[in-house]
């Protein structure tokens, strides 16, 4: 079975994280620049106040992997990004029904290898 991992991260963490994931066996990933806020409403600990919000730049890193890889990939992301402070990011894992490589018509796990 295939799984999609989405990680919302701070932009300055991308290069180190990408290198770690490549060494960890990730075959490919996509990165999108986004803006948003979470529990902190976009403010850091020093700026937090009553009301309002502030959109912060973030990156969304997406990859589709075999189910057997999910736990090790999540562990690598957490190892590299966890500081224990607000804004470390989030990881979401969802099932993927199928994948198709357009150029070769390969399907499933063969399409992501």
N, C-alpha and C positions, 0 to 999 in steps of 0.2 A: 504494500500500500504506500502511496505517496502522501507527503505532508507538505504544507506551505508554512514557512516560518516568516513572520513579519516582525522586525525589530525596529522600534522607534528610538533613535539614538541622538546624542549630541554630535554636531558636525565634526568637531575636532577629534573624535574617536574613530573615524572611518578608516584611515590608512592602517592603523595598527590592528583593528578588528578584521579588515579584509585579508591582511596577511595571515592572521591566526586561522581564519576560516579556510583559506586556501591550503594551508599546511594540514588542516583537519579534514580534508577530503571534499570540501564543497566544490562542485563542478562549475557553478556559475551563480551569479546573483545580480539583482537590479537595485539601483539606488535612485531614490526620488527626493528632491529637495521639497520640504513642506514647512508649514508654520502651524503652530498650535499651542495649546496649553492643557495641563492636566490638573491634578489636585491643587497645585500651588497657584492656579489661575494665571500662570505666566510670570509670576514674580518669584525672585529667589527669597531666601530666608530674611535677608536684610530689607528687601523692598516690600514684603507682604504687608498689606494694609486692608482696610475695610473697603469693599466694593471694587468694581472694575476688573479688567483683565488685560493682559498684554500677550500678543501672539509672539512666540519665540521661534527662531529658526531651528528646525530639526531635520533629520534624515530618516527616510523609511527604507530599510534594507529588506529585500524580499528574496527568498530562495525556495525552490521546490526540491525536496530530498526524499530519500527512502526512509521509511519509518524507523528503521534500525539506527539511523544517524541522528535522529532528533535529540535525544538526551545528551549526546556528546557535544553537539553544536550549541545547544542551550547552555551547557556548562562552560564552553569556551567564551560565549558572549558574556555570561555573568562574570566569569573570571576577569575578563578584560575591562568591563565597564562598571562594575559595582564599586561605588565609593561610600555608599550608605547615606548619601544625601538626596534630597528631592531633586528630580530631574535626571536620574540615572537612565531612565527609559522604561520601555515596556516590551514584552515579547508576546506574540500571539501565534498559536499553532492551529491550523485548520486542515481538515482532510481535503485531498485533491482526488477527484473521481478518475481523471485520466489526463494524459499529456500527449501531444502530438508534435513531432519535429516536422515542420513543413517541408524541408528540403528532401527528406528521405522517407517520409510517412511512417517513421518508427513511432511506436506508441508505448505508453506506460513508462516503466523504469528505463527502457532503452532510449526513450526520447530525452531524458535528462542527463544521460551519461556522456 
